[in-house]
């Protein structure tokens, strides 16, 4: 059985992070010129994707669909089992890969 409280907490965090990212997508040039701004946006994006991966891993484990080969595979399994639409699962899997790139550059 899925830990509903944990998943709901993670989903709430994802919604909050997406709200921040949507708001920041309208940032003006002056705000974007602040080096702290980009770090904050990258951190928020990474945090949102990690929460998505946590949800995917939790569902895969509790449904007995794993172990996934990696975090992207956990998301793929959600698409394969129709928890997510296959197009959304593919997009999210790409975001997981992009998160890996961002994670290596968050200190710059």
Secondary structure, 3 states (H helix, E strand, C coil): CCCHHHHHHHHHHHHHHHHHHHHHCCCCHHHHHCHHHHHHHHHHHHHHHHHHHHHHHHHHHHHCCCCCCCHHHHHHHHHHCCCCCHHHHHHHHHHHHHHHHHHHHCCC
